[in-house]
Amino acid sequence: MRVLAQVRSLLGVGSLVVWLLVGELWERFVVWPAMRLRPGRADAILAWYMKGMSRGIFAIIRAAGGRAARTGTIPTAAPALIIMNHQSLLDIPTATLMAAPYICRFIARARYGRFVPSVSLCMRLLGCPLIEPSNRKASLRALRDAARDQPHGLVVFPEGHRTRDGEIQPFHAAGVEIMLRERPLPVPSCSGCARRWWIASVGCARTKVWPPEALRSAVRARVRPATGQDDAAEVARAVVAAGGDAVRAVVFFGSRKTQARPDAYSAYDLFVVVAAYVPFYRSLRRAGRLRRRPALAAALNAWLPPNQVSVPVALAGGTPVLAKCAVVSEAALARGTSVARKDHFMAGRLFQPTEVVFVADESAGLSTLEALVSAHALTYEWGRAWLPARFDVADYCRTLLRVSYAGEIRPEPEGRADALWRAQEQYLRPVYSVLLAELAARGDLREGPAGTFALARPASAGERIRGRLYFQWSLVRATVRWAKYIVTFEDWLEFLLRKARRHSGQPIELTERERRLPLIFLWPRVIEYLRHKDKSWRA
């Protein structure tokens, strides 16, 4: 009997090869011309062909002694993102038979786009996105485009590749996260189980997408509190009045929010999220809050976003304050708080206490909240390489603050991280307690006694190198931004002087020559300050 089973399996493999070759001829000389002649029926013609090929494959499997069962349906009348673990070569024919009424697209490696009978041409006709995992940037861009353009569902294999032993491998969430940010979609999940190549079963259910809902709820409760800071809301209203209808949301953060040693001259740090740059700056110009040309400010904002803009505001009591606005588009905010970000500027500020003090509508509120939640969830990705062997929530947050502040040239001293933890603990502890618990539930962390955790997989030397390169590149981009702040931020020199005096506790006076030509003569003073700021702070 064992020999007979082996013969049946061998004949089944041969029959599959023949079936694919015949299908290639039928596809090239019948299906493809029919789709060209009747473009309005192209999707239906291709669905008929793919379902026929898939039924033929399973008929051969049954004849060879295999067993297959399917439960559920993948709805493809509207766009959707289908998450599927890749456990056998039969996963795609199974999903094809479950899809109704149209065939969903599949994300596949570029090498399958040519020279595979019945498969390569079919993928091109279907419009499947083909990616090259070795080119991460191009792959993520292809996934973003695919999420935006797909009409009938897109199947994603987060494991990246199938396994020989049938075990489910760790999921790579970056691509899924980018696609959901590009186009929020329903997410049915398909789980496939395989034993060798002849057994497959698939079921459909709902899936939980990272970031987890528990983290989203924890962040939402704190960034949209029932009672916020009235002065911050007043400043935000003044900025919205000056910026006009282009303003979509305003996020309050920084020392005024956390009460980390602010003084009367401390600015109100705001992220101003806009629908478009040019209308926003035109409105600022009409309100008398911008001296530069709106087109120039908009062009600078599109290059290395955000811009820093100062907006003077008089509070109800007549107290003059300054709003320091980081102006960013909705798309740039989503990208800057995602795995596709180009530097640490937005992620490094929005993982700390924030408050949404204005939203134009519900859509703006949801997209802003998702960006903030993502900024919190991303902390594990960029911070794990510097975590100690055993850590609790306080150690985790201190590490994030220390690493993040070390990645930029800032007036604040290095010891500022511990002071910030003490000022922000009421916010950071409950939020990151939720994140660490979810990471432990996902298997990224091992939970220990007394609320401690350890990495389930220690950080590798390669991760540390990539982390250092990431922060060094962020430092380069942050330094280059200072050049445009000189153009966009009114009275930038006086603002920096006040901030340096506040953090150093030392009087700083400039000569007339340094004030007149700071870009030429101020550098020795800047270098001297950066060298000695930590000593002054400790003293």
Protein Blocks (a to p, Z undefined) as FASTA:
>chain_A
ZZmmmmmmmmmmmmmmmmmmmmmmmmmmmmmmmmmmmmmlmmmmmmmmmmmmmmmmmmmm
mmnopacddedjddfkbgcddddddfbfklmmmmmmmpcfbdcdddddfklmgopahklm
mmmmnopacddfklmmlmmmmmmmmmmmpmnbpaddfkopacfklpacdddfklmmmmmm
mogcdddddddddehjlbccdddddddddddfklmmmmmmmmmcfbdcfklmmmmmmmmm
mnommlmbdcdedjklnopopafklccddddddfbfklmmmmmmmnopafbdfklmmmmm
mnopadddddddddfkopacddddddddfklmmmmmcfkbcbfklmmmmmpccddfbdfb
lmlmmmmmmmmmmmmmmmmmmmmmmpcfbdcfklmmmmmmmmmmmmpccfbdfklmmmmm
mmmmmmmmmmmmmmmmmmmmnopaccdeehiacdfbdcdfklmmmmmmmmmmmmmmmmmm
mmmmmmmmghklmmmmmmmmmmnopacdddfklmmmmmlmmmmmmmmmmmmmmmmmmZZ
